[in-house]
Amino acid sequence: MRLPLFLAAALTFAPQPAAARDTLDRVVLLMRHGVRAPITGEAPADTKVAGTWPKWSVAPEVLTRHGAQAIAQLARHDRRWLTTNSCPTPGSVRIWTNTAERTIATGRAYADALAPGCDLPVGHNPDGKVDPLFEPLRAGATAFDADKAVAAITTYTGGVDVLTARHANAIRTLDRVLGCGLPAGCSTRGPATLKPSRDGRGIDFTGPIRATSGTAQVILLQYAEAMPMAQVGFGRADATTIRRIGTLHAALFDVFTRSPYMAAHQAGPLGAHMLGTLSAAQAPRIEILVGHDTNVTALGAALGVDLDAPGFARNDVAPGGALVFKRWRGGKGPYVTVSYRVQPLDAIRSGAATVVETPLAIPGCGVRCPLDRFDKLLRAKLAPVVTG
C-alpha cells in the first residue's frame, strides 16, 4: 500500500538543521505505551471514595481501543521520517517492545499506522523472559546496590517525609476529588518509608506518595480514555485538577528513576542500546522502542532534561510520549538532536491529530550536539551493563 511521501528534509521542530544540506539519517525513539486500563491495585483497594469507580472496556493493564487510536495518530505524525512512498525496505524500520500486553499492542498499533498494509514486524521477548532493556533491575542487568540507591534517593528528594510535605497541597486536592470527607484523608494511611527490597534488586517505598500516585494516574487515564466527565474523578476532576494531582504521579519518579543513581541503573541498558544504534555503521534507519513511563523518565533524567507537555504535570510521561534521538549528517560531521514527542492530554481525549514535538537542550551541549560528544555525555551518566 502506498503511503504519503515525506522527505527526510521535512523537519518536525525548530530549530532547523544548520544548513540545507544537513540530512536526517537515523531516528531512535523510546516511547511509553498508550492509554490502558488501570493496573490492579493502582488505586489502592482501601482508598475511600464518594462514588463508584467506572468500569473499563478491557481487562486491567490492557491497551484500550481509544488508546490504540491515539497511538495511530502519533504514528501518522512520525511517517515524515520515512523516505519512501511505499512499504519501508525490510530491516529499515525496527520496532521492539517489552513483553507486557500493553506494550506489544502499542507496538502493533504504531506499526500498522506508520506503514499501513506493510505488516511491519513487532519484536519482543517471549512471555516470561525479562527484557533487561525495559526492566534492568529485575533482570540484574547492572551492578545495582539497593543501599546506595536508598541513600541517593534520600539525598535527591531530601527524604521521603520532605517529599510528602512538598506535595501536601496536591494530596489535599486529590482528597477533594475522592470526596470521602474524612479529616485523615481518603488514601492509605501510614508513614513514608524507603528501604532496600528483600531480594536487593530494587527498593520498597510506602506512604502517602506511594498511595496517591497511582490513584492520580487512574483519574488521568479516565480523562484520556474519553470517559464522560461525570465518570472522571467521580465528576469532580477537570483538566486543571488532573494536571495538579498529576504531580503526585510524577513524584513517584523522583523516587524510582530521577535521582542520578536510579537514572543510571534504570536507563543503563536502554541508553547504551540507543547510543549503539545511533553510532553503528549499519542499523535500522528508524528504531522504535516501546516501554513504560519509568523507562522514559529515567532516560530523561540521565539526559538532564525535564519532560513537559500540555495537560500533564512536569515529568509525568504522557501515554505514547517519547524521547526522540535524531542523527543528522552535516557539513561538520554527524550531530544529534533530542526532542520530546507527545500528544497533549486533550488531544488524546478528543482523538485529535495534534502532536507536539519539543526540542530539548542537552546540558553541556545544547540543542545540536556532535554525535561523539553526545555519546560521551550520556554514556557517562549510565551504569555499565553487566549482563543481558
TORLUM-840243 format. One record per residue (C-alpha): x, y, z; residue in one letter. Coordinates in steps of 0.05 Angstrom, whole numbers, plus 5000, padded with zeros to 4 digits. Each point is the difference from the previous one (the first is absolute). Example, Ala and Ser with C-alpha at 12.3 -4.5 7.8 and 13.67 -1.06 7.14 Angstrom:
<recs>
524649105156a502750694987s
</recs>
This chain:
<recs>
500050005000m502650694982r501350515054l500350764998p506950224979l503950355054f507150204986l505349945053a501250744993a493050155026a501750155072l495649925060t502150585043f504050645004a505750144998p501549754930q506649664981p505950454995a500249974924a495449774944a504649424985r499249715070d495949364995t496549565050l502849304994d497949645064r494550045052v500049625067v493750095042l498149765070l492550035011m495249865057r494249544983h493250294986g493850105043v498549375039r495149765052a502550085072p504849495029i496949595055t501350385065g502450624965e494850385040a500949635066p493949575020a499250375066d499550684967t493650325026k495550354948v493250324994a497649664938g501349394957t506249864959w498049964926p500749344962k505049944944w498849674933s506149555005v503549595053a504850325049p506650254970e497649894928v500650534945l493150284984t497250104931r500150755012h507249945022g501849634936a496750554959q504250535035a506349604986i498049984927a499750764999q507150025025l502349514947a496750394945r503950615024h506449605001d499249774928r503850624980r506449635020w498949494944l503550124934t495549594955t492850034977n499449255003s501549485053c506650115036p505849574978t500549375043p504550155060g499550754993s494850065055v500749615065r494649995054i501749665066w495549995061t499949745071n496249365012t493850315034a493749974957e499250755001r507050114971t499249464947i493150274980a502850704997t505649774954g494949664955r495450614997a506050444985y502749544946a493349944964d499150754998a507250174983l499949564938a492849774985p499649344965g507449865006c499649525059d506150285035l502649495051p499550165074v505249645041g500349835074h502649475047n495949375013p494950065056d503449885067g506950214976k502150655033v502650524951d506050375031p498850604955l493450155034f500749665068e507450065016p499549935076l495749384996r504749714948a506250165041g502850354939a504450495040t503949975065a494250315038f501050115075d493450115036a503350335061d503650504955k493450124964a496350175065v505650485020a499950334931a492450085000i500250305070t505150514977t496250164937y493150085032t502150255068g496949385030g493249684992v496750435054d502550634965v497449724934l493249885031t499750715029a502050294933r493749704969h495150135058a495750474958n499349494944a498149475050i494650465027r497550134930t499649254987l496149925065d494950504975r499349604935v499249355038l494850345043g500349555062c499850605047g504349685053l504850455039p505549484993a499350004924g497549494951c506249594983s503849455035t502650255067r506949865026g507050305005p504550114940a505649494997t505549834951l504449395006k503549474957p495549454974s500949325031r503449724938d504650604994g498050134928r495650605014g497150455053i493749985042d496350665007f493850125042t496150595025g495650574974p503550104933i499949254985r492749965019a497650614961t504449974938s496449414968g493150295016t502050654966a502249614938q493549614998v496050654998i504550274944l498949354961l492450085008q500550694969y504749774944a495349424985e494550504984a495449765055m494150475014p502250555048m494949755050a504349375006q506850355000v502150075073g492849885021f498050634963g504650425043r506250054955a501050464941d506250074957a503250515047t498949565061t502849394963i506450374985r500550235072r499349305029i504649744946g505850275041t498749415047l501349504945h506150404977a502649985072a500349254996l505550074948f503950455048d500849355039v500549474947f503550324941t502350725005r505650015051s506849934964p501149315029y493249734982m500250324931a506849694986a497549305015h492850064974q502450304934a506649634995g498349454951p495150414959l504650604995g505949574979a495749654948h497450654971m507050294996l502349374965g494550074948t501650744990l507449864989s499949344962a502250004927a494349534984q493550055038a492650124987p498550694975r494350045050i499849625066e493950035045i500649745072l493449935038v500449975075g497350355061h500050685035d505749775044t504349894939n498650684970v500850385066t506649645015a502950174932l497650725007g503450055068a506549704971a499750534945l498950545053g493550254970v492950105024d494049734962l494350504990d493749914959a493350364998p495249725052g505249605038f504050155063a507450094988r503549324993n493549624999d500849644934v494050004953a497249364971p503849944935g504950535021g507049894972a507250235003l502550054929v507449984981f501450224929k506749944965r501550524947w505550034948r502850704995g506050354970g503849945065k498249275012g494349635033p496150325056y494149815044v493650375018t495449775056v492650155006s493949815042y494449784953r493149975030v492650124991q496950515047p495349685050l493950334968d502149744932a500449295027i493150085030r496850304938s503549584948g503150614967a506249934956a503850525040t507249805015v505150445036v507549884991e504250425048t507550074988p504249865062l506750335014a505049505028i504050295058p507150114978g498349954926c493750384981g494649834948v504949754946r505149545031c505749684961p498949255000l506649845036d498750535053r492849765010f502449285007d505250205052k495350435041l494349505004l504449395009r503350335060a493150025033k498449274989l501849405043a503949474960p496149404977v502749375034v495149484972t494449944949g
</recs>
